């Protein structure tokens, strides 16, 4: 699929976005029966629930997993939405029954074609699917993808600063206040005019350097690749060699940073949910993701980036598209829950499983990681170093290597 030029004003494109999303839902509800949908309380899943309920082609079950964080207001917003849903059954699962991040990593036996960080949330993603299937659901719809198509990357402002300097500068000041970007790295990133290939070459030369500040990823070509301290020198040499070989053919996904970042985010998310889809089908209830249908992506990417991403309003495109479909009360939400508390609690509760992973590490057998460092880090689950997902990619590779073994339950390769 060739992405469209992002030139359409929001007011002109909103109806087309609504139509594309409605058609994506219709394809899934048209056969009738019962379908289930996530109803997190966020705008993405809420929009799909109202579109599905309005069509009346299938019985709708709206499914809500409350977060464990007392500050998480998703449940409140899910209840508000459910109160307006005609004929839908709202199921609220007990928060304490929600599996935590890192649960059941030692028992993952899905045969996957590549490592994926989705295994970290595998237990959480699959937990309610057998229950929904028992209630009659033949398909489960998620709001995944809304963050990637209805919103877009702030990196578009690298180009907009050159083409619309006054309005871009004002919005960049707003983003700086919103995300606490320091001036120095922000200005250096905005002044950086390197091509994608030159940027990647520079990143390949700095694999052992400290992680770049978040603003470099937000406004640049992406987060420069970095190696964690527990990656061995042998693995670092292999990574540098692979990047050097890739440089000859390296091409951005789009003509500028913003369009490259948007497409990269979509591709990256699809790699995760492709594996979740394989897992969910095996669990007895297939999942589907209307926001990631081609026509929905095309409609959203056709909109001007300054109309999709702004520091003053969250997801203005989806709000405009859903006006008259989703109650105004639900469109007024300005908060967004995040699951850092659940992840931290999962690390504390399942630290022993991680220690067992490192005790007989397949990555270590290959000479790729220092397990002493990993054991020390995961033995301190409250360490500030673990507040972000620094372990995810390493764990994903370790778990994947184990699933390749015949004893993991998959076919021998």
VOPAKOL-382676 format. One record per residue (C-alpha): residue number from 1; x, y, z. Coordinates in pm, whole numbers, plus 50000, padded with zeros to 5 digits. Layout:
<pts>
+-----+-------+-------+-------+
: num :    c1 :    c2 :    c3 :
+-----+-------+-------+-------+
: NUM :     X :     Y :     Z :
...
+-----+-------+-------+-------+
</pts>
This chain:
<pts>
+-----+-------+-------+-------+
: num :    c1 :    c2 :    c3 :
+-----+-------+-------+-------+
:   1 : 50000 : 50000 : 50000 :
:   2 : 50134 : 50344 : 49907 :
:   3 : 50045 : 50595 : 50182 :
:   4 : 49856 : 50906 : 50070 :
:   5 : 49996 : 51256 : 50082 :
:   6 : 49903 : 51411 : 50420 :
:   7 : 49736 : 51723 : 50282 :
:   8 : 49366 : 51707 : 50376 :
:   9 : 49226 : 51939 : 50646 :
:  10 : 49067 : 51765 : 50943 :
:  11 : 48721 : 51908 : 50874 :
:  12 : 48728 : 51769 : 50521 :
:  13 : 48858 : 51423 : 50612 :
:  14 : 48668 : 51347 : 50935 :
:  15 : 48363 : 51202 : 50759 :
:  16 : 48582 : 50973 : 50549 :
:  17 : 48763 : 50849 : 50860 :
:  18 : 48427 : 50774 : 51026 :
:  19 : 48304 : 50596 : 50714 :
:  20 : 48619 : 50384 : 50682 :
:  21 : 48608 : 50287 : 51050 :
:  22 : 48237 : 50207 : 51032 :
:  23 : 48295 : 49985 : 50731 :
:  24 : 48582 : 49811 : 50912 :
:  25 : 48348 : 49735 : 51201 :
:  26 : 48068 : 49628 : 50964 :
:  27 : 48288 : 49364 : 50801 :
:  28 : 48326 : 49205 : 51142 :
:  29 : 47972 : 49242 : 51277 :
:  30 : 47787 : 49175 : 50950 :
:  31 : 47776 : 48794 : 50986 :
:  32 : 47575 : 48839 : 51308 :
:  33 : 47606 : 48621 : 51614 :
:  34 : 47795 : 48764 : 51911 :
:  35 : 48108 : 48975 : 51901 :
:  36 : 48303 : 49108 : 52196 :
:  37 : 48497 : 49432 : 52211 :
:  38 : 48741 : 49588 : 52450 :
:  39 : 48591 : 49883 : 52635 :
:  40 : 48888 : 50025 : 52820 :
:  41 : 48733 : 50368 : 52865 :
:  42 : 48974 : 50517 : 52613 :
:  43 : 48855 : 50686 : 52298 :
:  44 : 48971 : 50414 : 52057 :
:  45 : 48784 : 50117 : 52205 :
:  46 : 48487 : 50336 : 52298 :
:  47 : 48448 : 50445 : 51935 :
:  48 : 48442 : 50086 : 51810 :
:  49 : 48185 : 49983 : 52070 :
:  50 : 47945 : 50258 : 51963 :
:  51 : 47991 : 50179 : 51594 :
:  52 : 47924 : 49809 : 51654 :
:  53 : 47623 : 49870 : 51876 :
:  54 : 47470 : 50122 : 51634 :
:  55 : 47478 : 49873 : 51348 :
:  56 : 47273 : 49617 : 51541 :
:  57 : 47400 : 49331 : 51326 :
:  58 : 47551 : 49132 : 51611 :
:  59 : 47504 : 49098 : 51983 :
:  60 : 47773 : 49312 : 52150 :
:  61 : 47966 : 49231 : 52466 :
:  62 : 48178 : 49521 : 52594 :
:  63 : 48467 : 49388 : 52802 :
:  64 : 48653 : 49595 : 53064 :
:  65 : 48964 : 49498 : 53262 :
:  66 : 49007 : 49765 : 53534 :
:  67 : 49361 : 49864 : 53623 :
:  68 : 49500 : 49811 : 53971 :
:  69 : 49630 : 50167 : 54004 :
:  70 : 49391 : 50374 : 54223 :
:  71 : 49466 : 50673 : 54001 :
:  72 : 49351 : 50485 : 53690 :
:  73 : 49016 : 50632 : 53584 :
:  74 : 48957 : 50400 : 53287 :
:  75 : 48680 : 50209 : 53466 :
:  76 : 48488 : 50528 : 53539 :
:  77 : 48498 : 50626 : 53172 :
:  78 : 48411 : 50273 : 53057 :
:  79 : 48101 : 50282 : 53278 :
:  80 : 48000 : 50620 : 53140 :
:  81 : 48027 : 50487 : 52786 :
:  82 : 47842 : 50164 : 52867 :
:  83 : 47550 : 50362 : 53008 :
:  84 : 47491 : 50499 : 52656 :
:  85 : 47545 : 50176 : 52461 :
:  86 : 47212 : 50043 : 52325 :
:  87 : 47165 : 49674 : 52386 :
:  88 : 47526 : 49597 : 52471 :
:  89 : 47621 : 49376 : 52765 :
:  90 : 47897 : 49531 : 52976 :
:  91 : 48125 : 49282 : 53151 :
:  92 : 48368 : 49415 : 53414 :
:  93 : 48631 : 49163 : 53518 :
:  94 : 48771 : 49178 : 53874 :
:  95 : 49091 : 49383 : 53871 :
:  96 : 49263 : 49140 : 54104 :
:  97 : 49214 : 48860 : 53849 :
:  98 : 49398 : 49044 : 53576 :
:  99 : 49733 : 48875 : 53509 :
: 100 : 50032 : 49100 : 53559 :
: 101 : 50313 : 49173 : 53317 :
: 102 : 50577 : 48894 : 53314 :
: 103 : 50324 : 48627 : 53416 :
: 104 : 50367 : 48272 : 53280 :
: 105 : 50686 : 48350 : 53086 :
: 106 : 50826 : 48009 : 53176 :
: 107 : 50524 : 47841 : 53017 :
: 108 : 50507 : 48024 : 52684 :
: 109 : 50496 : 47757 : 52415 :
: 110 : 50355 : 47944 : 52116 :
: 111 : 50551 : 47874 : 51797 :
: 112 : 50638 : 48221 : 51667 :
: 113 : 50856 : 48321 : 51374 :
: 114 : 51054 : 48589 : 51559 :
: 115 : 51108 : 48723 : 51910 :
: 116 : 50838 : 48966 : 52018 :
: 117 : 50786 : 49182 : 52323 :
: 118 : 50418 : 49084 : 52313 :
: 119 : 50504 : 48777 : 52522 :
: 120 : 50539 : 49007 : 52821 :
: 121 : 50163 : 49074 : 52815 :
: 122 : 50059 : 48736 : 52675 :
: 123 : 49878 : 48626 : 52991 :
: 124 : 49698 : 48961 : 53020 :
: 125 : 49589 : 48963 : 52657 :
: 126 : 49454 : 48608 : 52659 :
: 127 : 49303 : 48590 : 53010 :
: 128 : 48946 : 48688 : 52925 :
: 129 : 48921 : 48531 : 52580 :
: 130 : 48805 : 48183 : 52691 :
: 131 : 48543 : 48347 : 52914 :
: 132 : 48416 : 48561 : 52629 :
: 133 : 48406 : 48258 : 52399 :
: 134 : 48200 : 48077 : 52662 :
: 135 : 47957 : 48371 : 52651 :
: 136 : 47912 : 48313 : 52278 :
: 137 : 48163 : 48554 : 52124 :
: 138 : 48294 : 48443 : 51786 :
: 139 : 48537 : 48737 : 51743 :
: 140 : 48702 : 48988 : 51975 :
: 141 : 48768 : 49344 : 51854 :
: 142 : 49035 : 49566 : 52008 :
: 143 : 49111 : 49937 : 51982 :
: 144 : 49478 : 49868 : 51907 :
: 145 : 49602 : 50093 : 51629 :
: 146 : 49405 : 50401 : 51725 :
: 147 : 49713 : 50551 : 51888 :
: 148 : 49904 : 50498 : 51564 :
: 149 : 49660 : 50624 : 51301 :
: 150 : 49431 : 50876 : 51471 :
: 151 : 49736 : 51037 : 51631 :
: 152 : 50077 : 51079 : 51469 :
: 153 : 50441 : 51151 : 51546 :
: 154 : 50561 : 51489 : 51671 :
: 155 : 50853 : 51435 : 51430 :
: 156 : 50635 : 51600 : 51162 :
: 157 : 50728 : 51929 : 51324 :
: 158 : 51087 : 51888 : 51206 :
: 159 : 50957 : 51959 : 50854 :
: 160 : 50678 : 52194 : 50959 :
: 161 : 50930 : 52415 : 51136 :
: 162 : 51085 : 52475 : 50793 :
: 163 : 50760 : 52516 : 50599 :
: 164 : 50531 : 52678 : 50861 :
: 165 : 50781 : 52821 : 51110 :
: 166 : 50553 : 53044 : 51321 :
: 167 : 50278 : 52794 : 51393 :
: 168 : 50528 : 52506 : 51430 :
: 169 : 50739 : 52700 : 51679 :
: 170 : 50435 : 52777 : 51894 :
: 171 : 50332 : 52414 : 51901 :
: 172 : 50685 : 52295 : 51971 :
: 173 : 50685 : 52518 : 52279 :
: 174 : 50361 : 52348 : 52380 :
: 175 : 50509 : 52001 : 52330 :
: 176 : 50817 : 52101 : 52529 :
: 177 : 50599 : 52204 : 52824 :
: 178 : 50382 : 51893 : 52792 :
: 179 : 50666 : 51639 : 52770 :
: 180 : 50934 : 51830 : 52967 :
: 181 : 51178 : 51829 : 52677 :
: 182 : 51507 : 52003 : 52762 :
: 183 : 51592 : 52291 : 52529 :
: 184 : 51941 : 52176 : 52430 :
: 185 : 51860 : 51828 : 52295 :
: 186 : 51536 : 51960 : 52144 :
: 187 : 51712 : 52232 : 51944 :
: 188 : 51991 : 51996 : 51837 :
: 189 : 51739 : 51744 : 51709 :
: 190 : 51543 : 52009 : 51520 :
: 191 : 51865 : 52143 : 51363 :
: 192 : 51980 : 51795 : 51258 :
: 193 : 51931 : 51769 : 50882 :
: 194 : 52097 : 51433 : 50826 :
: 195 : 51942 : 51183 : 50590 :
: 196 : 51806 : 50859 : 50730 :
: 197 : 52110 : 50666 : 50616 :
: 198 : 52355 : 50913 : 50770 :
: 199 : 52155 : 50913 : 51094 :
: 200 : 52159 : 50532 : 51104 :
: 201 : 52533 : 50524 : 51033 :
: 202 : 52591 : 50757 : 51325 :
: 203 : 52370 : 50546 : 51547 :
: 204 : 52554 : 50229 : 51444 :
: 205 : 52879 : 50386 : 51561 :
: 206 : 52735 : 50464 : 51904 :
: 207 : 52571 : 50139 : 52014 :
: 208 : 52742 : 50155 : 52354 :
: 209 : 52664 : 50522 : 52415 :
: 210 : 52406 : 50624 : 52679 :
: 211 : 52044 : 50621 : 52566 :
: 212 : 51940 : 50929 : 52372 :
: 213 : 51696 : 51167 : 52542 :
: 214 : 51328 : 51104 : 52456 :
: 215 : 51308 : 51421 : 52248 :
: 216 : 51565 : 51279 : 52005 :
: 217 : 51331 : 50991 : 51927 :
: 218 : 51020 : 51213 : 51924 :
: 219 : 51152 : 51469 : 51676 :
: 220 : 51417 : 51270 : 51489 :
: 221 : 51424 : 50960 : 51270 :
: 222 : 51347 : 50750 : 51577 :
: 223 : 51516 : 50618 : 51888 :
: 224 : 51882 : 50549 : 51802 :
: 225 : 51964 : 50181 : 51860 :
: 226 : 52151 : 50122 : 52185 :
: 227 : 52283 : 49810 : 52356 :
: 228 : 52210 : 49740 : 52720 :
: 229 : 52505 : 49691 : 52958 :
: 230 : 52437 : 49317 : 52987 :
: 231 : 52490 : 49263 : 52613 :
: 232 : 52834 : 49107 : 52565 :
: 233 : 53111 : 49247 : 52347 :
: 234 : 53067 : 48952 : 52111 :
: 235 : 52699 : 49037 : 52065 :
: 236 : 52786 : 49407 : 52021 :
: 237 : 53027 : 49318 : 51741 :
: 238 : 52761 : 49109 : 51569 :
: 239 : 52507 : 49392 : 51598 :
: 240 : 52752 : 49647 : 51457 :
: 241 : 52829 : 49412 : 51167 :
: 242 : 52461 : 49360 : 51091 :
: 243 : 52395 : 49735 : 51092 :
: 244 : 52693 : 49799 : 50867 :
: 245 : 52559 : 49547 : 50616 :
: 246 : 52210 : 49700 : 50634 :
: 247 : 52332 : 50053 : 50567 :
: 248 : 52385 : 49987 : 50196 :
: 249 : 52012 : 49922 : 50148 :
: 250 : 51874 : 50140 : 50427 :
: 251 : 51578 : 50352 : 50318 :
: 252 : 51328 : 50546 : 50529 :
: 253 : 50964 : 50443 : 50511 :
: 254 : 50864 : 50798 : 50420 :
: 255 : 51022 : 51110 : 50268 :
: 256 : 51059 : 51291 : 50602 :
: 257 : 51094 : 51208 : 50969 :
: 258 : 50725 : 51236 : 51052 :
: 259 : 50594 : 51012 : 50777 :
: 260 : 50871 : 50760 : 50841 :
: 261 : 50787 : 50756 : 51214 :
: 262 : 50413 : 50710 : 51149 :
: 263 : 50466 : 50412 : 50920 :
: 264 : 50731 : 50261 : 51145 :
: 265 : 50493 : 50277 : 51443 :
: 266 : 50219 : 50101 : 51244 :
: 267 : 50457 : 49830 : 51120 :
: 268 : 50605 : 49779 : 51467 :
: 269 : 50264 : 49744 : 51631 :
: 270 : 50146 : 49502 : 51365 :
: 271 : 50442 : 49276 : 51440 :
: 272 : 50326 : 49251 : 51802 :
: 273 : 49956 : 49199 : 51733 :
: 274 : 50025 : 48948 : 51457 :
: 275 : 50171 : 48727 : 51728 :
: 276 : 49887 : 48804 : 51968 :
: 277 : 49645 : 48705 : 51693 :
: 278 : 49818 : 48369 : 51658 :
: 279 : 49802 : 48323 : 52035 :
: 280 : 49435 : 48426 : 52060 :
: 281 : 49325 : 48192 : 51782 :
: 282 : 49500 : 47911 : 51965 :
: 283 : 49322 : 48017 : 52287 :
: 284 : 48985 : 47974 : 52116 :
: 285 : 48875 : 48329 : 52026 :
: 286 : 49036 : 48517 : 51737 :
: 287 : 49108 : 48887 : 51775 :
: 288 : 49071 : 49162 : 51516 :
: 289 : 49175 : 49528 : 51497 :
: 290 : 48960 : 49761 : 51282 :
: 291 : 49190 : 50063 : 51320 :
: 292 : 49457 : 49877 : 51124 :
: 293 : 49247 : 49805 : 50815 :
: 294 : 49409 : 49955 : 50503 :
: 295 : 49120 : 50192 : 50429 :
: 296 : 49122 : 50328 : 50785 :
: 297 : 49497 : 50382 : 50775 :
: 298 : 49473 : 50557 : 50438 :
: 299 : 49194 : 50787 : 50555 :
: 300 : 49385 : 50888 : 50867 :
: 301 : 49724 : 50931 : 50700 :
: 302 : 49568 : 51161 : 50440 :
: 303 : 49507 : 51425 : 50709 :
: 304 : 49756 : 51706 : 50765 :
: 305 : 49988 : 51618 : 51055 :
: 306 : 49929 : 51953 : 51226 :
: 307 : 49562 : 51853 : 51244 :
: 308 : 49638 : 51510 : 51391 :
: 309 : 49904 : 51587 : 51653 :
: 310 : 49889 : 51899 : 51867 :
: 311 : 49981 : 51978 : 52227 :
: 312 : 49643 : 52140 : 52282 :
: 313 : 49410 : 51844 : 52222 :
: 314 : 49432 : 51465 : 52229 :
: 315 : 49330 : 51282 : 51909 :
: 316 : 49137 : 51570 : 51750 :
: 317 : 49086 : 51368 : 51431 :
: 318 : 48910 : 51077 : 51602 :
: 319 : 48701 : 51313 : 51813 :
: 320 : 48586 : 51495 : 51499 :
: 321 : 48517 : 51167 : 51319 :
: 322 : 48314 : 51026 : 51609 :
: 323 : 48106 : 51336 : 51678 :
: 324 : 47742 : 51229 : 51665 :
: 325 : 47838 : 50862 : 51710 :
: 326 : 48004 : 50870 : 52052 :
: 327 : 47825 : 51079 : 52318 :
: 328 : 47979 : 51421 : 52373 :
: 329 : 48036 : 51331 : 52737 :
: 330 : 48276 : 51053 : 52633 :
: 331 : 48455 : 51271 : 52378 :
: 332 : 48545 : 51522 : 52649 :
: 333 : 48790 : 51291 : 52823 :
: 334 : 49138 : 51446 : 52852 :
: 335 : 49314 : 51190 : 53077 :
: 336 : 49490 : 50872 : 52965 :
: 337 : 49569 : 50583 : 53198 :
: 338 : 49905 : 50410 : 53192 :
: 339 : 50001 : 50073 : 53332 :
: 340 : 50338 : 50139 : 53500 :
: 341 : 50206 : 50031 : 53842 :
: 342 : 50084 : 49698 : 53702 :
: 343 : 50419 : 49643 : 53533 :
: 344 : 50613 : 49721 : 53851 :
: 345 : 50395 : 49489 : 54057 :
: 346 : 50438 : 49218 : 53794 :
: 347 : 50813 : 49247 : 53818 :
: 348 : 50805 : 49212 : 54195 :
: 349 : 50567 : 48916 : 54186 :
: 350 : 50743 : 48728 : 53907 :
: 351 : 51106 : 48812 : 53985 :
: 352 : 51169 : 48447 : 54072 :
: 353 : 51060 : 48338 : 53724 :
: 354 : 51303 : 48587 : 53570 :
: 355 : 51581 : 48457 : 53792 :
: 356 : 51501 : 48109 : 53660 :
: 357 : 51519 : 48236 : 53302 :
: 358 : 51872 : 48363 : 53362 :
: 359 : 51979 : 48053 : 53557 :
: 360 : 51988 : 47851 : 53234 :
: 361 : 51986 : 48125 : 52976 :
: 362 : 51989 : 48027 : 52609 :
: 363 : 52120 : 48373 : 52526 :
: 364 : 52410 : 48317 : 52764 :
: 365 : 52486 : 47979 : 52604 :
: 366 : 52527 : 48170 : 52276 :
: 367 : 52758 : 48421 : 52443 :
: 368 : 52518 : 48712 : 52394 :
: 369 : 52435 : 48828 : 52750 :
: 370 : 52595 : 48854 : 53093 :
: 371 : 52349 : 48673 : 53318 :
: 372 : 52519 : 48795 : 53636 :
: 373 : 52411 : 49149 : 53548 :
: 374 : 52060 : 49034 : 53460 :
: 375 : 52023 : 48838 : 53783 :
: 376 : 52139 : 49138 : 53983 :
: 377 : 51900 : 49374 : 53808 :
: 378 : 51590 : 49153 : 53826 :
: 379 : 51675 : 49078 : 54188 :
: 380 : 51606 : 49447 : 54256 :
: 381 : 51252 : 49489 : 54114 :
: 382 : 51212 : 49836 : 54266 :
: 383 : 51524 : 49967 : 54093 :
: 384 : 51467 : 50296 : 53905 :
: 385 : 51640 : 50132 : 53606 :
: 386 : 51334 : 49908 : 53564 :
: 387 : 51075 : 50185 : 53547 :
: 388 : 51085 : 50156 : 53171 :
: 389 : 51066 : 49844 : 52958 :
: 390 : 51444 : 49789 : 52944 :
: 391 : 51414 : 49413 : 52997 :
: 392 : 51143 : 49347 : 52739 :
: 393 : 51356 : 49283 : 52430 :
: 394 : 51605 : 49063 : 52616 :
: 395 : 51329 : 48856 : 52776 :
: 396 : 51152 : 48827 : 52440 :
: 397 : 51465 : 48682 : 52280 :
: 398 : 51524 : 48444 : 52570 :
: 399 : 51166 : 48315 : 52566 :
: 400 : 51166 : 48281 : 52187 :
: 401 : 51480 : 48068 : 52189 :
: 402 : 51314 : 47836 : 52439 :
: 403 : 51004 : 47796 : 52221 :
: 404 : 51224 : 47665 : 51940 :
: 405 : 51314 : 47361 : 52148 :
: 406 : 51102 : 47045 : 52100 :
: 407 : 51032 : 47027 : 52472 :
: 408 : 50851 : 47364 : 52453 :
: 409 : 50558 : 47198 : 52280 :
: 410 : 50615 : 47338 : 51933 :
: 411 : 50732 : 47143 : 51629 :
: 412 : 51101 : 47061 : 51607 :
: 413 : 51288 : 47286 : 51367 :
+-----+-------+-------+-------+
</pts>
